[in-house]
Amino acid sequence: QISDNYSRDVAVILSPRGHDGYIGKYDAPDGTVVDIGVISTGMGAPSVDIIATEMIKLGAKVLVRVGTAGARQKTLGIGDIVIATGAVRDEGATRHYMPPEFPALGSAVVVTAMCSAAQLQLEDEDENIQGGAQWIYDAGPVHTKDSPMAREFNFGPYVPEHKRYIEVLENLDAWLPTW
């Protein structure tokens, strides 16, 4: 669906692994022409790691994940649009890049641009836009507050071993801008 908004030069790059890519150009309202591509990253951080690395090696400059996620904020409802400013890295793939207690933070420039674009797009609609940190898991999109897996196997954001993650998130929430 995202590639339906390309203005021109649309091409499909087929992949035997099922991660077909869609590339094209988007003519922004201000006259800027933006090269854009869309590709499935599969499920979980290890799959995202593989695809993101390949995209960077092919010349990608900005990566944005579009999809579903769990939420920490009780004010969020199903279907709300969330532009995450950061994520607690509660999975194994990113531990090879930096210490686990360090959150993954989105680029302030990209997050601000996305929030501004979303606000313009939704001005006439009854939608909710929230900025905030989110959780990521190898298990794919999970609802961390009320997850059956978290209950059964005693994991999730509020178990004792994740206390430091919660402290980091609370500190982030205190100084990150809201839109």
N, C-alpha and C positions, 0 to 999 in steps of 0.2 A: 504494500500500500504506500509506503514512503516513496518508492521509486515512481509512483504515478504522478508525483509532483515535479518530476524533472522537466525542464523546459525543452531540452534538445540533446542530441548526441547520446541517446540512450543505447546501452549495450548490455547484454547478459553474458557473464563469464561462467560457464558451466564447470562444476567441480564433481569429480567422481565420488567425493566424500559427502556430497549433499549440501555443501556450503556454497551454493551458487551466489555469485556477486552481481550486483546491478550498479552500473556506473552511468553517469551522465552529467549534464550541466544544469544548474539552477540559476535563473535570472532573478536576482533579488529585486525587491521594489525600488531600492536606491540605485539600480543600474549595475551593481556589481555582479559579475558572473562567477559562480562558485562551482568548482569541481566537487562532485559528491559521489559517494559510493555507499552501498548498503550490503551487508553480508550477515548471515546467521552466525552466531557464536556458539550455538549448541547450548547445553546445560552445564552450569557449574563453572567455577573459577579455572580449573585446568583447561577446559575447552576454550574459554575466553582468552587465557594466556597464549595458547597456540595461535588462535586466529589474530589476536591483537599484534603479536610479534610478527606474523606474516604480513599484516597490513602495514606496519611501520617499515618493514624491510622493502615493501613495494612503494613507499613514499607517502603514506598517510601522515597527516600533520595533526589532526584532531580526531579523537575517537569518542563517540558518545554511545552508551548502551541504552537501548530503548526496549522496555519490556515490563515484566512484573517483578514485584519485590514485596517482602514483608514490611511492616511498619511498626515503629515504636510509639508514635504519637497517637493517642486515643482519639484525637479529633479527626483523624483520617478515616474516610469511608471507602468501601470497595468502588473502584472506578475513578477515584480522585487522581488528579495528575500530580505527581511528585517529581520535582527536579532536585535530586539528591546533591547536597554539597559535599558529602563525604560518606565513607563506609567503614565500619569496623571489619577488619579482615579476619573473620572467624572461619577460616578454611586453610588448607595447606599450601596452595600454589604460590601465594604471594609472600610466604615466609622466606623464599629464596631471594627476595628483593630488599627487604628491610625488616626490622624487628616487629613481632606480631602486635605489640601494644601501640605501634604508630599507625594512626588511621590513614586510609587512602582518601586524599582530599581532591576534589575537582578543581580545575582551573577557575579562579575567580572571574576571569574574563569570559570564559565559555559559559559558566553557570549564570552570570549576569545577563549575557546575551540570550540564553535560553529562557530565562525568566521573563525578560522583556518581550521576547517573541511570543511566549505563551500568553502573557497578559494581553497583548494586542489581539491575539487570535481568539481569546475567550471573553473579551470585554462585554459582548452582548449575550453571553451564555451564563447559566447558573452553575459554574464550575468552581472548584476549590483549588488554589495553587498554594503549595506549601514547599518551603525549602527546609532541609534538615538532613541529618545523617541517617544512613540505612545500614542494615546488616546484609552480608553476603555469605552464602553457604555453598559447599560443594554439591549439596543435594538439589540444586536448582532453586527456583523461586519457592520460598517457604514463608509461612506466617510465623514469625518468631515469638509472638506474644501468646499464641494459643495453639501451637503446633502439636499435633498428635505425636509426632516423632520426639519432640522435645519432652513431652510428658512421659512417654514410654521409656526413653533412654536418658532422661534427666540432663538434657543439654538445651541451650538457648541463652538469650542475653542475660537473664537474671540469676543464673546459677553462680555459686560462690567463686568459681575459678574465672568468671568473666567480670568480676567486680571492677578491675582496672579498666576494662573496655567501657563500662558504664560511666566511670569517672571521666574518662577521656571524652565520651560523647556529651556528657553534661557540661564539661568545660567548653567544648566546641559550640554547643547550642547557646552558650552564654555570649559568645563573641561573634558568631556568624550572623550576617545580615538576614533579615526576613523581607520577603517581597510581598 
